[in-house]
Amino acid sequence: MNSSYDLKPSIFGKFANLKYSNEYGNSNFMSSFVIKTLRWGKNYLLSILDSHLIHYPSPLNLTYAWSFGSSAGICLVIQLLSGIFLAMHYTPHIDLAFSSVEHIMRDVNNGWLIRYIHANGASMFFIVVYCHIFRGLYYGSYMQPRQLLWCSGVLIFILMMGTAFMGYVLPWGQMSFWGATVITSLVTAVPVVGQSIVDWLWGGFTVNNATLNRFFSLHFFLPFIIAALTLIHLALLHKDGSNNPLGVDSTGDKIPFYPYYVIKDLFAFFCFLTFFGVFVFYFPNALGHPDNYIPADPMQTPAHIVPEWYFLPFYAILRSIPDKLGGVAAMGGALIVLFLIPFTNTSEIRSTTFRPIFKIFYWLLVADFLLLGWIGQKPVKDVFVWVGQVATVFYFLFFVVLIPVIGIVEAKLVSYKTKKCARNNKCFIRSSQFF
C-alpha cells in the first residue's frame, strides 16, 4: 500500500495523486495550487470581487470626471473609520459634550488629527458628491435605463445631508445648539401636528440632553445605512454598465476595470488627498464657523446663524420664501425634484456635449447653485432676498420646465434639419449644424 499518496479527496488531492506528478513536476507547488485550484471564478466570493472590480467591462473613453464616484466611496470609508475612533472618546451629554471634544483635541494621542480629518472630511465628501451629481447631470446618467441608479444616488445624498446635520450638532458649540434649534423648529410649520412632532424630536420642550443623545445615535447609525445603499448603487450601476462621455451604449470598446481604471481612480484620489491634506494640516478651521468654539449657551443667540457651507444653497431657498411653511416645502422640494429628472426628461441624446441649447442652461444652473450658496451665508436684507428668490425660481424652472421643454425643442430642430438636408441631398453634416 502506497501510504504516501493514500489521501482522502480534498483540494490537495490532485497534487497528491501520482498521475499529476508529470504535469506539475516542473512547476512550483504553490503557484500550481493557486492557479489550478483557487481560481477567482471557482470561488463564489472571489468571483463577485473579480466581476465587479477586476474584470468588470468598462467603456474605453471614461475621463477623470468618472473618478468622483470612487473617490466618494473612499471618503465614506474615511468618515466611517474616523467617526468610530472619535466615538470612543466622545460623551453625548450637554454638560460634557463640548469638554469631551476639547479632550479629544488636547489629550488623546493624535486626537486632533482624527477630529480634523472627520470634520474636514465631511466637507471633502460633499465636494466630491456635488461634482459627481453635476457630472451625472451633464452626461445624462439619469436617462433610461439608469433611472433607478440616479434615484438611489439622490437618496444617498439626502441621507448624507441628514447625517451631516446631526454630526454638526454633536460638538455642542453655539452654532451647533442654535443650528439644531432653528432647523428642527421648522417642523412646527406643518399644520396641526407640527409642534407635537418637534416635541417628539427634542424629547422635551427645548433642545436638551435627550436631543443630543438621539442625534448622536442616529449620526452613528446612518452612515452604515448609507454604506448599504452604496452597495445597492454599485449593483444598479453594474447591472446596466457605466455611462460614457459620448452617451452611447455599446457592448464593444470595453476594457477591464483593473488595472486601467483602478490606477486612474487611485491617481485622482491621491490628487484629491493632497487637496484634503492642505485643509487638514494648514487650514483646519477654514470651512467651519468660529462660534462653534464657544460652548452652547441657550440664553445668548448668535448674531448670524448659518449652517455648514454644503447646506447653504438649500438654506437660501428656505429663506427666499416669506412664508414659513412655503419655505420648508421649497427646501424639501429642491431635493425631491431631483428624483423627477429621469421621468421628466424628453431628450434622446444623453451627453450635453451634443446638446448646445441644453448646455447653456446647464452652466446657468451651475452658476445659479453657486449663487444660492453665496446668498445663503448673507444676512437677510432686501437685495439678498430678491437675488435669492430669482435664483430659487430658476432652480425649480430648470428641473420642472426646462429639462422637458428643451428636449422637445431639440428633437423638433433635429427633425426639421434632417428633413431639410434630405431634400437637398446633404445629410452628411456635423451634429452641431442641427442647431
C-alpha positions in Angstrom: 0.0 0.0 0.0 1.4 3.3 -1.0 0.5 5.4 2.0 2.3 8.5 0.7 -0.5 9.1 -1.7 -3.4 7.4 0.0 -5.2 10.6 0.9 -8.9 11.4 1.2 -10.4 13.6 -1.6 -9.5 17.2 -0.8 -8.3 20.3 -2.5 -4.8 18.8 -2.3 -5.9 15.5 -3.8 -4.8 16.2 -7.3 -1.4 17.2 -6.1 -1.1 14.1 -4.0 -2.1 11.8 -6.9 0.9 10.3 -8.9 -0.9 10.8 -12.2 -0.4 14.5 -11.8 3.3 14.3 -11.0 4.4 14.8 -14.5 2.0 17.7 -15.1 3.2 19.6 -12.1 6.7 18.2 -11.8 8.4 21.2 -13.4 6.3 23.9 -11.6 6.2 25.4 -8.2 3.7 23.6 -5.9 2.1 26.8 -4.5 1.7 28.6 -7.8 0.1 25.5 -9.3 -2.2 25.2 -6.3 -3.3 28.9 -6.7 -3.7 28.8 -10.5 -5.4 25.4 -10.7 -7.4 25.2 -7.5 -8.1 28.8 -6.2 -9.3 30.4 -9.4 -11.2 33.6 -8.9 -14.2 32.2 -10.9 -14.4 29.0 -8.8 -14.9 30.7 -5.5 -18.2 32.5 -5.1 -17.0 35.5 -3.1 -13.8 36.0 -5.1 -15.8 35.7 -8.3 -18.0 38.6 -7.2 -14.9 40.7 -6.5 -13.5 39.7 -9.9 -16.6 40.5 -11.8 -17.2 43.9 -10.1 -13.6 45.2 -9.6 -11.2 43.4 -11.7 -12.7 42.1 -15.0 -15.7 44.5 -14.9 -16.1 45.7 -18.5 -15.8 49.5 -18.6 -16.1 51.9 -21.5 -12.9 52.7 -23.2 -13.3 56.5 -23.1 -14.1 57.3 -19.4 -12.4 60.6 -18.3 -11.3 61.7 -14.8 -14.9 63.0 -14.2 -15.8 59.4 -13.6 -13.3 59.2 -10.7 -15.6 61.2 -8.4 -17.7 58.1 -7.7 -14.8 56.0 -6.4 -13.4 59.0 -4.5 -16.8 59.4 -2.8 -16.7 55.7 -1.8 -13.2 56.2 -0.2 -14.4 59.4 1.5 -17.2 57.3 3.1 -14.7 54.8 4.4 -12.6 57.6 5.9 -15.6 59.1 7.6 -16.7 55.8 9.0 -13.3 54.9 10.4 -12.5 58.4 11.8 -16.0 58.6 13.3 -15.7 55.3 15.1 -12.4 56.4 16.7 -14.0 59.7 17.7 -17.0 57.9 19.2 -14.6 56.1 21.6 -13.8 59.4 23.4 -16.9 61.5 22.8 -19.6 61.9 25.6 -23.1 62.6 24.4 -24.2 64.8 27.3 -25.0 68.5 27.2 -22.7 69.2 30.2 -19.8 67.1 28.9 -20.0 67.1 25.0 -18.0 70.3 24.4 -15.4 69.3 27.0 -15.1 65.8 25.5 -14.3 67.3 22.1 -11.7 69.5 23.7 -10.3 66.4 25.5 -10.0 64.7 22.1 -8.2 67.7 20.6 -5.8 68.2 23.6 -5.3 65.0 25.5 -5.9 62.0 23.1 -2.9 60.9 21.1 -3.4 62.3 17.6 -6.9 63.1 18.5 -6.6 66.5 16.9 -5.7 64.7 13.6 -8.7 62.3 13.8 -11.1 65.2 14.6 -9.8 67.4 11.8 -9.9 64.5 9.3 -13.5 63.8 10.3 -14.6 67.5 10.3 -13.0 68.5 7.1 -13.7 65.0 5.6 -17.4 65.9 5.7 -16.7 69.0 3.5 -14.5 67.0 1.2 -17.2 64.3 0.9 -19.8 66.9 -0.2 -17.4 68.5 -2.7 -16.9 65.1 -4.3 -20.6 64.2 -4.2 -21.6 67.6 -5.7 -19.1 67.1 -8.5 -20.4 63.5 -9.0 -24.0 64.8 -9.2 -23.3 67.6 -11.7 -21.2 65.2 -13.8 -24.1 62.8 -14.0 -26.4 65.7 -14.9 -24.1 66.8 -17.7 -23.6 63.4 -19.3 -27.2 62.2 -18.9 -26.5 59.4 -16.4 -30.2 59.7 -15.2 -31.6 58.6 -18.6 -33.1 55.2 -19.4 -32.1 52.6 -18.4 -30.4 54.2 -15.4 -33.4 55.8 -13.7 -33.1 53.7 -10.5 -29.4 54.3 -10.4 -29.9 58.0 -10.3 -32.7 57.8 -7.7 -30.6 55.6 -5.4 -27.9 58.3 -5.7 -30.3 61.1 -4.7 -31.5 59.0 -1.7 -27.9 58.6 -0.6 -27.3 62.3 -0.9 -30.4 63.1 1.2 -29.2 60.7 3.9 -25.8 62.3 3.8 -27.3 65.7 4.5 -29.3 64.3 7.4 -26.2 62.6 8.8 -24.0 65.7 8.4 -26.6 67.9 10.1 -26.8 65.7 13.2 -23.0 65.5 13.3 -22.8 69.3 13.2 -24.8 69.3 16.5 -22.5 67.0 18.4 -19.7 69.4 19.4 -22.4 71.4 21.3 -21.0 74.8 20.5 -23.0 77.9 19.9 -23.7 77.2 16.2 -24.4 73.5 17.0 -27.1 74.3 19.5 -28.8 77.2 17.7 -28.5 75.4 14.3 -30.3 72.4 15.8 -32.9 74.7 17.4 -33.6 76.7 14.2 -33.7 73.7 11.8 -35.8 71.4 14.0 -38.2 74.2 14.7 -39.0 74.4 11.0 -41.2 71.3 11.5 -43.6 73.4 13.5 -44.7 74.8 10.1 -46.6 71.5 9.5 -50.2 72.2 10.2 -51.9 70.6 13.3 -49.2 68.1 14.2 -46.1 70.2 13.7 -45.5 71.2 17.3 -46.1 67.6 18.5 -43.5 66.3 16.1 -41.0 68.8 17.2 -41.6 67.9 20.9 -41.1 64.3 20.0 -37.8 65.0 18.1 -36.5 67.1 21.0 -37.6 64.7 23.7 -38.9 67.6 25.6 -40.0 71.2 25.1 -36.5 72.5 24.1 -33.3 71.1 22.5 -31.9 69.2 25.5 -29.9 66.2 26.6 -32.4 63.7 25.0 -32.0 65.6 21.7 -28.2 65.3 21.8 -28.3 61.6 22.6 -30.8 60.9 19.8 -28.7 62.9 17.3 -25.5 61.0 18.4 -27.2 57.6 18.0 -28.6 58.5 14.5 -25.3 60.1 13.4 -23.5 56.8 14.3 -26.1 54.6 12.7 -27.0 56.3 9.4 -23.5 56.0 7.8 -23.9 52.2 7.8 -27.3 52.7 6.1 -25.5 54.9 3.5 -22.9 52.2 3.1 -25.6 49.6 2.4 -27.3 51.9 -0.1 -23.9 52.5 -1.7 -23.6 48.8 -2.4 -27.1 48.9 -4.0 -26.0 51.9 -6.0 -23.0 49.9 -7.3 -25.2 46.9 -8.1 -27.5 49.1 -10.1 -24.5 50.7 -11.9 -23.1 47.3 -12.9 -26.4 46.0 -13.9 -26.7 48.4 -16.9 -23.0 49.4 -17.1 -21.3 52.8 -16.8 -22.3 55.7 -19.0 -19.6 57.4 -21.0 -18.8 60.9 -22.4 -20.4 60.1 -25.7 -23.6 58.9 -24.1 -23.7 55.9 -26.5 -24.3 52.4 -25.1 -22.1 49.8 -26.7 -21.0 46.2 -26.0 -17.8 46.8 -27.8 -14.8 49.0 -26.9 -14.7 47.7 -23.4 -11.6 47.3 -21.2 -11.3 45.6 -17.8 -11.6 47.9 -14.7 -8.3 46.6 -13.4 -5.6 47.8 -14.0 -6.7 50.7 -16.2 -9.4 52.5 -14.1 -8.1 51.3 -10.7 -4.8 53.1 -11.4 -6.7 56.1 -12.9 -9.0 56.4 -9.9 -6.1 56.0 -7.4 -4.2 58.8 -9.1 -7.3 61.0 -9.0 -7.9 60.2 -5.3 -4.3 60.9 -4.3 -4.6 64.3 -6.1 -7.7 64.8 -4.1 -6.0 63.6 -0.9 -3.4 66.3 -1.4 -6.1 68.9 -1.6 -7.7 67.3 1.5 -4.4 67.4 3.4 -3.9 71.1 2.8 -7.1 71.8 4.7 -6.4 69.3 7.5 -2.8 70.4 8.2 -2.8 74.1 7.2 -6.4 75.4 7.3 -8.3 73.0 9.6 -10.9 75.6 10.7 -11.4 77.4 7.4 -14.6 75.5 6.5 -16.1 75.7 10.0 -17.7 78.5 12.0 -15.7 80.3 14.8 -18.8 80.5 17.0 -18.7 76.7 17.4 -15.6 77.1 19.7 -17.9 78.8 22.2 -19.8 76.4 24.5 -23.6 76.3 23.8 -25.5 79.0 25.7 -29.3 78.8 25.4 -29.5 82.3 26.8 -27.4 84.0 24.1 -28.3 83.8 20.4 -25.5 84.3 17.9 -25.7 87.4 15.7 -26.0 85.4 12.5 -27.0 81.7 12.4 -25.7 79.9 9.4 -25.4 76.1 8.6 -22.3 74.4 7.2 -21.4 75.6 3.6 -22.7 72.5 1.9 -26.2 73.3 3.2 -26.2 76.9 2.1 -27.9 76.6 -1.3 -30.9 74.8 0.2 -30.8 77.2 3.2 -31.0 80.1 0.7 -34.1 78.5 -0.9 -35.7 78.2 2.5 -35.1 81.9 3.3 -36.3 83.0 -0.1 -39.9 82.2 0.6 -41.6 84.6 3.0 -44.0 82.0 4.4 -42.5 79.5 6.9 -44.5 76.5 5.6 -43.7 77.6 2.0 -40.0 77.9 2.8 -39.9 74.4 4.3 -41.8 73.0 1.3 -39.5 74.7 -1.1 -36.4 73.4 0.6 -37.7 69.9 0.7 -38.9 70.2 -2.9 -35.4 71.3 -4.0 -34.3 67.8 -3.1 -37.4 65.9 -4.1 -37.3 67.4 -7.6 -34.0 65.6 -8.3 -36.0 62.3 -8.2 -38.1 63.6 -11.1 -35.4 64.2 -13.6 -35.3 60.7 -15.2 -39.1 60.8 -15.7 -39.4 64.4 -17.0 -36.6 64.2 -19.5 -37.7 64.1 -23.1 -34.3 64.1 -24.9 -32.9 61.0 -26.6 -29.4 62.5 -26.6 -27.6 61.8 -23.3 -24.4 63.8 -23.4 -24.7 67.6 -23.1 -21.7 67.8 -25.3 -24.1 67.3 -28.3 -26.9 69.4 -26.9 -25.8 73.1 -27.4 -29.1 74.6 -26.1 -29.2 72.5 -23.0 -25.5 73.2 -22.4 -26.2 76.9 -22.0 -28.9 76.3 -19.3 -26.8 73.6 -17.6 -24.0 76.1 -16.9 -26.5 78.7 -15.9 -27.7 76.1 -13.3 -24.2 75.6 -12.0 -23.8 79.4 -11.6 -27.3 79.6 -10.0 -26.3 76.9 -7.5 -23.1 78.7 -6.6 -25.1 82.0 -6.3 -27.5 80.3 -3.9 -24.6 79.1 -1.8 -23.3 82.7 -1.6 -26.7 84.1 -0.8 -27.2 81.5 2.0 -24.4 83.0 4.1 -25.5 86.6 3.7 -27.8 88.5 6.2 -31.5 88.8 5.4 -31.6 92.1 3.5 -33.8 93.2 0.7 -31.2 92.9 -2.1 -30.0 89.4 -1.0 -33.6 88.2 -0.5 -34.5 89.4 -4.0 -31.5 87.7 -5.6 -32.2 84.5 -3.7 -35.8 84.5 -4.9 -34.7 84.9 -8.6 -32.1 82.1 -8.1 -34.7 79.9 -6.5 -37.2 80.4 -9.3 -34.5 79.4 -11.9 -33.5 76.3 -9.9 -37.1 74.9 -10.0 -37.7 76.2 -13.5 -34.7 74.2 -14.8 -35.8 70.9 -13.4 -39.5 71.2 -13.8 -39.8 73.1 -17.1 -36.6 73.5 -19.0 -35.5 69.8 -19.0 -38.6 68.5 -20.7 -39.1 71.6 -22.9 -35.5 71.8 -24.2 -35.7 68.0 -25.1 -38.8 68.6 -27.2 -37.3 71.7 -28.9 -34.1 69.9 -29.7 -36.0 66.9 -31.2 -38.0 69.3 -33.4 -34.9 71.1 -34.6 -33.2 67.8 -35.4 -36.2 66.5 -37.3 -36.5 69.8 -39.2 -32.8 69.8 -40.1 -32.8 66.2 -41.1 -35.8 66.7 -43.5 -34.2 69.8 -45.0 -30.9 68.2 -45.7 -32.6 65.1 -47.1 -34.4 67.3 -49.6 -31.1 68.8 -50.6 -29.2 65.5 -50.5 -26.8 66.9 -47.9 -27.3 64.6 -45.0 -23.7 64.3 -44.0 -23.3 67.2 -41.7 -21.9 67.8 -38.2 -24.3 67.3 -35.3 -23.6 70.9 -34.2 -25.1 72.1 -37.5 -28.5 70.9 -36.4 -28.6 74.0 -34.2 
